[in-house]
């Protein structure tokens, strides 16, 4: 028997070739490791805290993980936004920053990359995603308009409301069910979209708001077929589609893995195909594109571009930097190209799936199937004895920090805010704690620590009671609200 390890060009993976020379048999065993396509050049020490220290820190933070100091956190899974590790190429890009006030070379590099990889005609840079959401909402939405979309995102919805619009959720029902194994929970239910058009009329719908990988549903992808169907239906009525492309490459990877006809296409090709089915996009480059800050609005329509370019100078900065330094734009341009590499995505999503599988094996209730940017603990099933008005997800996030110094994020009733008309809490079906994995930052051993900690809290769940809110800010309350333990 002879073993050879060989790179398999067909699958892009390493495989073992086992040669049984005597019997003239060759067996090929594909390894399914998601191992990283990079090695570590620089490290950042983190604080290994004690239970005593964490008790003090979380109390002082009002049991809100957003209010913890980063120095008190061991493994930071609050978000994958702006927290990823840049490559040596991106760091080199920072040194190539052209900090001219107007017409920076880096802006044109970024524009070229966006044309090539995303295909949109015009680029308006912004300081981050919500800057782009603000501009597109103010330009396109009028008082009394409605915005159908595949589940709300906090900042997106707020900007739509502040512009006078009302968000209407048209995502498939499966998205609200943590146990449904449907592979494309980001899909739009086309009957729901048709119903919104019939009820309000196409002229009240400035655009359909479509996110690739739906954050609040658990990082769930939308299928290419569904995108095509949305395009066909909206085209019939002349309605635009605006794409929240914050994690589009992750969505493209899931299409490659799970949708018929896409196994042989690259993540880059699928990404481009997704963008081509829409009229414009808002982007938080802090996710897929692996920069610490940055974003943009991209749009095909010349008139909307004209207005957006006009508006960006009021709120963000000149139209060739939009709140970013030249060096940020260069790092972003490089990061976009890295984000659509198949090897990168296999490792990125593979790591998330690795953590998810450990928790599933232990019987911890999580949103299934595992999405692309994090694991979402199902707090309702985790703490069935804590009613939703006692903030189960908020409580669980605090308990997890107490146990191990792992910081997670509430995505439940606190995030959902209050109903604008009645003033009551919005009670979302999904009451989740998000363990968000930054890209290229943590190791497999870190994932093991996280899994062990969640399992410990799960084993002690009966001793956990809910919390009451003792301070509530008016906007996006989850960022600064404070709580006390019951
Ligand atoms: C995330 C974030 C950052 C965040 C935002 C609000 C509350 C808590 C954390 C930001 C997104 C996003 C999508 C799909 C637009 C934005 C805004 N996500 N769309 O997941 O996920 O982008 O933060 O750059 O302004 O932690 P921005």
Boltz pocket constraint, residues with backbone or C-beta under 6 A from the ligand:
constraints:
  - pocket:
      binder: B
      contacts: [[A, 78], [A, 79], [A, 80], [A, 81], [A, 128], [A, 129], [A, 130], [A, 131], [A, 153], [A, 154], [A, 155], [A, 156], [A, 211], [A, 213], [A, 215], [A, 244], [A, 246], [A, 283], [A, 284], [A, 285], [A, 286], [A, 294], [A, 295]]
      max_distance: 6.0
